[in-house]
Amino acid sequence: MATSLERITAVPSRGAPTASGPAPPKRVSLPLILTCLCAALPVSLAFGAGTGASGLSWGEVAHYLWAGLTGGPVAADEVPAYTIVWELRFPRAVLAAVVGAGLSAIGVAVQAMVRNALADPFVLGISSGAAVGANAVLIFGAFGAFGIWALSSAAFLSALLSMVLVYAIARTDRGLTPLRLVLTGTAMYYGFSAVTTFMVFAAERGEAARSAMMWLLGSLGGATWASVPIAAAAVSAGLAHLVWSARRLNALAMGDETAAALGVDAGRLRKELFLVSAAVTGAVVAVSGAIGFVGLMVPHAARMLVGADHRRLLAVAPLAGAVLLIWVDILSRVVLAPAELPVGVLTAVIGVPCFVLLMRRRSYTFGGV
């Protein structure tokens, strides 16, 4: 089986260009693009920590970042500026990177799992389920006993409950099929969205409704160092499992019959991917809200650059998603400064034209080489 799986990438995908069709697009060297992304990530994090309305110079930003990273001394009169850089901006940039990487990696997995080019991490209905719990906290003050963890705990728990519900409805005697997963997830998405909309309209306090809408559209404004470890652990564990399963993902993307011929249990793998996708999406949405389009756009862009092999995709997509979301978050702070735009609004504004241009490329086909 291992030998067959190693040859998967040599097998043309369904819908791939033929000799009589458009020529395959030129691929970018994987080491080159990884080098560029690895160099862009720390630069983007530094810009995320240095961008804002406080008027700090880049030398000061570098000094405070170094002090925070090394535990170096900070003068008493520098504490306010240090707090802005190290306690507010930098954890926000780090969380943006974690969320972007998680959404992009899960986007790759979900598109393989349901074999649907329009699939993203939210197609399973998990994000809208998390929104129910988050809105219950923001609007009605539920889960008050959890203190500062109330919002993330409620969002994650409701995401898990929605995962169980989607799984129970979609599962049949034959296991989880792509079509039933998509249909069930879509139906539950609209159902949960209706509940959250009702909760917003039922809110008595205008500020609570505004906070709820901000969360529903995605926001990293509440990022703290306390919110980073759990999301980072979930994303790291999920990404590690996906990288380990990359060859099986190649087989699954070619169809259940082909996967079975190559010795891959499509039903079992789909269950694994469902659990990983739901857990990572729940953890990410719990700290950032529902940031759309990243999990849809980045996997397609990465596929266009490095091909359909999931070993290459899962190396590029998380890094690209991390860099992208850091810069989108920076834009969300400066476009209407001092006001802040929801991150999800800008991901859609940027993502829609980029996705249309990508689809207009005659040489690009989903899963093609």
C-alpha positions in Angstrom: 0.0 0.0 0.0 2.8 2.4 0.9 4.3 1.9 -2.6 1.0 2.6 -4.3 0.4 5.7 -2.2 3.8 7.1 -3.0 2.9 7.0 -6.7 -0.5 8.8 -6.1 0.8 12.1 -7.3 1.8 10.7 -10.6 -1.8 9.7 -11.3 -3.7 12.4 -13.2 -6.6 13.8 -11.1 -10.1 13.9 -12.5 -10.7 17.1 -14.4 -7.0 17.6 -15.0 -6.0 19.2 -18.3 -5.4 16.7 -21.1 -3.1 16.9 -24.1 -5.9 18.5 -26.0 -6.9 20.9 -23.2 -5.1 23.9 -21.7 -1.5 23.5 -20.8 -0.7 22.9 -17.1 0.3 26.0 -15.3 4.0 26.5 -14.4 4.7 25.6 -10.8 6.8 27.7 -8.4 9.8 26.0 -6.8 8.6 24.7 -3.4 11.9 25.6 -1.6 11.7 29.1 -3.1 8.1 29.7 -2.0 8.7 28.2 1.4 11.8 30.4 1.9 9.8 33.5 0.9 6.9 32.7 3.2 9.2 31.8 6.1 11.0 35.2 5.6 7.7 37.1 5.3 6.2 35.7 8.5 8.5 37.3 11.1 8.5 40.6 9.0 4.7 40.5 9.0 4.6 39.8 12.8 6.9 42.8 13.3 4.6 45.1 11.2 1.6 43.8 13.1 3.3 44.8 16.4 4.4 48.2 15.1 1.3 49.4 13.3 -1.2 51.5 15.3 -2.2 55.0 16.4 0.2 55.4 19.3 3.0 57.0 17.1 5.8 54.7 18.3 8.9 54.6 16.2 10.2 51.3 14.7 13.2 51.5 16.9 11.0 51.6 20.0 8.9 48.8 18.7 12.0 46.7 18.1 13.3 47.5 21.6 10.0 46.5 23.3 9.7 43.3 21.2 13.3 42.3 22.2 12.5 43.1 25.8 9.4 40.9 25.7 11.1 38.0 23.9 14.2 38.0 26.2 12.7 39.3 29.4 14.9 42.3 29.3 14.4 45.4 31.5 11.9 48.2 30.7 12.1 51.6 32.3 9.1 52.8 34.3 8.2 55.5 31.9 8.3 53.0 29.0 5.7 50.6 30.6 2.6 52.1 28.8 4.3 51.9 25.4 5.7 48.4 26.2 2.2 47.3 27.1 0.8 48.5 23.8 3.4 46.6 21.8 3.9 43.4 23.8 0.5 42.9 25.5 -1.9 44.2 22.8 -0.4 44.3 19.3 2.0 41.4 19.3 -0.3 38.7 20.7 -2.9 40.0 18.2 -0.4 39.5 15.3 0.6 36.0 16.6 -3.1 35.0 17.0 -3.8 36.2 13.5 -1.0 34.0 12.2 -2.3 31.0 14.2 -5.9 31.5 13.0 -4.8 32.1 9.3 -2.7 28.9 9.4 -5.5 26.9 11.0 -8.2 28.0 8.6 -6.0 27.4 5.6 -4.9 23.9 6.6 -8.5 22.9 7.5 -9.6 24.4 4.1 -7.2 22.0 2.4 -8.6 19.0 4.4 -12.2 19.8 4.0 -11.9 20.3 0.2 -10.3 16.8 0.0 -12.8 15.3 2.5 -16.0 16.4 0.6 -14.3 16.6 -2.9 -15.9 20.0 -3.4 -14.1 23.1 -4.7 -16.4 25.4 -2.8 -15.8 23.8 0.6 -14.1 25.7 3.4 -13.8 25.1 7.2 -17.3 26.6 7.7 -19.1 24.2 5.4 -19.6 21.7 8.3 -21.7 24.2 10.2 -19.2 24.3 13.1 -18.6 28.0 13.0 -22.3 29.0 13.1 -22.7 26.6 16.0 -19.9 28.3 17.8 -21.6 31.6 17.2 -24.6 30.5 19.2 -22.5 30.0 22.3 -20.5 33.2 21.7 -23.7 35.3 21.3 -25.1 33.8 24.5 -22.2 35.3 26.3 -22.0 38.6 24.5 -25.7 39.3 24.6 -27.1 37.5 27.6 -24.1 37.2 29.8 -24.2 33.4 29.9 -21.3 31.3 31.2 -20.4 34.1 33.6 -18.7 31.6 36.0 -15.9 31.1 33.4 -14.8 34.7 33.8 -12.4 35.8 31.1 -12.7 32.4 29.5 -16.5 32.7 29.1 -16.5 33.7 25.4 -14.0 31.2 24.2 -15.4 28.4 26.4 -18.9 28.9 25.3 -18.0 29.2 21.6 -15.9 26.0 21.7 -18.5 24.0 23.6 -21.2 25.0 21.3 -18.9 24.2 18.3 -18.4 20.7 19.7 -22.2 20.2 20.2 -22.9 21.3 16.7 -20.2 18.9 15.5 -22.0 16.0 17.3 -25.3 17.1 15.8 -23.9 17.3 12.2 -22.2 13.9 12.6 -25.3 12.3 14.0 -27.5 13.6 11.1 -25.0 13.0 8.3 -23.9 9.5 9.3 -25.5 6.5 7.7 -24.8 2.7 7.7 -22.3 3.4 4.9 -20.5 6.0 7.0 -19.9 9.7 6.2 -20.5 10.5 2.5 -19.3 13.8 1.0 -22.7 14.8 -0.3 -24.5 14.2 3.1 -21.8 16.1 4.9 -22.1 19.1 2.7 -25.9 19.1 2.7 -26.1 18.6 6.5 -23.4 21.2 7.3 -25.1 23.7 5.0 -28.5 23.1 6.5 -27.2 23.4 10.1 -25.3 26.6 9.1 -28.5 28.3 8.1 -30.3 26.9 11.2 -27.6 28.2 13.6 -27.3 31.5 11.7 -31.1 32.0 12.2 -30.7 31.4 16.0 -27.8 33.9 16.2 -29.7 36.5 14.2 -32.7 36.1 16.5 -30.4 36.6 19.5 -29.0 39.8 18.1 -32.4 41.2 17.4 -33.6 40.2 20.9 -30.7 42.0 22.6 -31.7 44.8 24.8 -28.4 46.6 24.9 -27.2 48.2 21.6 -23.5 47.7 22.5 -24.0 44.0 23.2 -25.6 43.6 19.7 -22.7 45.5 18.2 -20.1 43.3 19.9 -22.0 40.2 18.7 -22.1 41.4 15.1 -18.4 42.3 15.3 -17.7 38.7 16.5 -19.9 37.2 13.8 -17.9 39.0 11.1 -14.6 38.1 12.7 -12.4 40.2 14.9 -9.0 39.8 16.6 -9.5 42.9 18.8 -9.8 40.8 22.0 -6.6 38.9 21.5 -4.4 38.4 24.6 -1.5 36.0 25.3 -4.0 33.9 27.2 -6.0 33.2 24.0 -2.9 32.1 22.0 -1.8 28.8 23.5 -5.0 26.8 23.2 -5.6 27.9 19.6 -1.9 27.3 18.7 -2.0 23.8 20.3 -5.2 22.9 18.4 -3.8 24.1 15.1 -0.5 22.5 15.6 -2.0 19.1 16.5 -4.5 19.3 13.6 -1.7 20.3 11.1 0.5 17.5 12.3 -2.2 14.9 11.7 -3.0 16.3 8.3 0.7 16.3 7.3 0.9 12.7 8.5 -2.2 11.8 6.4 -1.0 13.7 3.3 -0.6 10.7 1.1 -4.0 9.4 2.1 -5.5 12.8 1.3 -4.1 12.5 -2.2 -5.9 9.2 -2.6 -9.2 10.5 -1.1 -9.2 13.5 -3.4 -9.2 11.1 -6.4 -12.4 9.4 -5.2 -13.5 6.6 -2.9 -13.0 3.9 -5.5 -9.5 5.0 -6.3 -8.7 5.3 -2.6 -9.9 1.8 -1.9 -7.8 0.5 -4.8 -4.8 2.1 -3.2 -5.6 0.6 0.2 -7.0 3.7 1.8 -10.2 3.3 3.9 -12.1 6.4 2.7 -14.8 6.1 5.3 -12.4 5.9 8.2 -10.2 8.8 6.9 -13.3 10.9 6.4 -14.2 10.4 10.0 -10.7 11.4 11.1 -10.8 14.5 8.9 -14.2 15.5 10.2 -13.1 15.3 13.9 -9.9 17.2 13.2 -11.6 19.8 11.1 -14.3 20.4 13.7 -11.9 20.6 16.6 -9.5 23.0 14.9 -12.4 25.1 13.5 -14.0 25.3 16.9 -10.8 26.3 18.7 -10.0 29.0 16.1 -13.5 30.4 15.8 -13.7 30.5 19.6 -10.9 33.1 19.7 -11.4 35.0 16.5 -15.0 34.8 15.5 -16.2 33.7 12.1 -13.5 34.8 9.6 -14.6 33.7 6.2 -12.9 33.2 2.8 -9.4 32.4 4.1 -10.1 28.6 4.2 -11.6 28.8 0.7 -9.2 31.2 -1.1 -5.7 30.2 0.3 -5.9 26.4 -0.5 -6.9 27.2 -4.1 -4.1 29.8 -4.4 -1.6 27.3 -3.0 -2.8 24.6 -5.3 -2.3 26.9 -8.2 1.3 27.6 -7.1 2.6 24.1 -6.1 0.1 21.6 -7.5 -2.4 19.2 -6.0 -0.1 17.1 -3.9 -1.2 17.5 -0.3 2.3 17.1 1.0 3.2 20.4 -0.9 -0.1 22.0 -0.2 0.1 21.5 3.6 3.6 23.0 3.6 2.5 26.2 1.8 -1.1 26.9 2.7 -0.7 27.3 6.5 2.2 29.7 6.0 0.4 31.7 3.3 -2.7 31.9 5.4 -0.8 33.1 8.4 0.9 35.9 6.5 -2.3 36.8 4.7 -4.4 37.2 7.9 -1.7 39.2 9.7 -1.8 41.8 6.9 -5.6 41.7 6.7 -5.8 42.4 10.4 -3.3 45.3 10.0 -5.6 46.8 7.3 -8.6 46.4 9.5 -6.9 48.7 12.0 -5.8 51.4 9.6 -8.4 51.7 6.9 -10.9 53.6 9.1 -8.6 54.4 12.0 -9.2 55.0 14.9 -12.3 52.8 14.2 -11.7 49.1 13.5 -13.3 47.1 10.7 -14.2 43.4 11.2 -11.5 41.2 9.7 -14.1 39.1 7.9 -15.3 42.0 5.9 -11.8 42.6 4.5 -11.1 38.9 3.8 -14.3 38.9 1.7 -13.4 42.2 0.0 -9.9 40.9 -0.9 -10.9 37.3 -1.4 -13.8 37.7 -3.9 -11.8 39.4 -6.7 -8.8 37.2 -6.1 -11.0 34.1 -6.3 -12.7 35.3 -9.4 -9.4 36.0 -11.1 -8.1 32.6 -10.1 -11.2 30.9 -11.5 -10.8 32.9 -14.8 -7.4 31.2 -15.4 -8.2 28.6 -18.0 -5.3 26.4 -16.9 -6.6 26.0 -13.3 -8.9 23.1 -12.3 -9.7 22.0 -8.8 -7.4 19.1 -7.9 -5.7 19.3 -11.2 -2.0 19.3 -11.7 
